[in-house]
Amino acid sequence: METNPDDPKKPLDEARKKTSSYTQYSSIAFQMLGTIGLGVWGGMKLDQWQGNKTPGWTIGLSLVAIAASLYLFIRGLPKQ
């Protein structure tokens, strides 16, 4: 890796940019996991509360949570 004698902080800045993008994408993954998990949990609780033998609420809220997490993912992407 070449360093510029005029700017000794350049390698440090590049490392920070890489770390910043890593943390941004990992936080998006945890947000998706939480959103989908909350939808599944809520659907299971509603099915349990209503005494449903078929998991209608679980499937429905899971699909809504997946759509919501994809929307949040796309919205959270950096603009280029």
N, C-alpha and C positions, 0 to 999 in steps of 0.2 A: 504494500500500500504506500503510495507516495504521499508525502506530507509537503505542504507549502510552507516555506520558511517565513512567509509574510503572515500566515494564519495558523499558529500552532494548535488552535482549538478545533480545526476542521475535522479530524478523526473523531473527536469527542462528540461533535454535533451530529455526525453521521450515525454514530452508535445510539445516540438519544432518539433520532428519528426512527431507527429500526425498533427500538424498545417501545416507543410510543405507538407505532402501528401494531406491534404484537399485543400490547395491552388493550388497544382499542378493539381488535378483533376477538380477543378472548373474552372481553366484557360483553360483546354482542352475543357470543355463544352462551354465556351464562344467562343472559337476559332471555334468549330463546328457550333455554332449558327451563327456566322459572315460569315463563308464560305458558308453555305447553304443559308442564307439570301441574300448574294451578288449574288449568282447564280440565285436565283428566281427573284431578282430585275433586273438583267441584261437581263434575258430571257423575262421578261415583257416589258422592254424598247425596246428590239429588235422586239418583236411582235408588239408593238405599232408603232414603226418607220416604219416597213414594211407593216403595215395595215392588219396583219393576223387576220382572224376570228377564227382560231383554235390556241391554245397556244402551237405550236410546239417548239419554242425556249424556252419557259418557262419550259416545261416538259424536254426537252433535257438538258438544262443547270442545272436544278434542280437535275437531275440524276447524271450529271458529278460532281456537287458540293457535293452531298451526298457521292459519291465514293471518292472524294478528301478529304473530312472531315474524313471519316473512315480510309483512308490511314494515314492522319496526326495523328489521334487518336492512331492507332496501333504503329506508329513510335515513338510517345511520351510516350508510356508506359515504366515504368522503367524496365530495364533488370534484370533478376533474375538469 
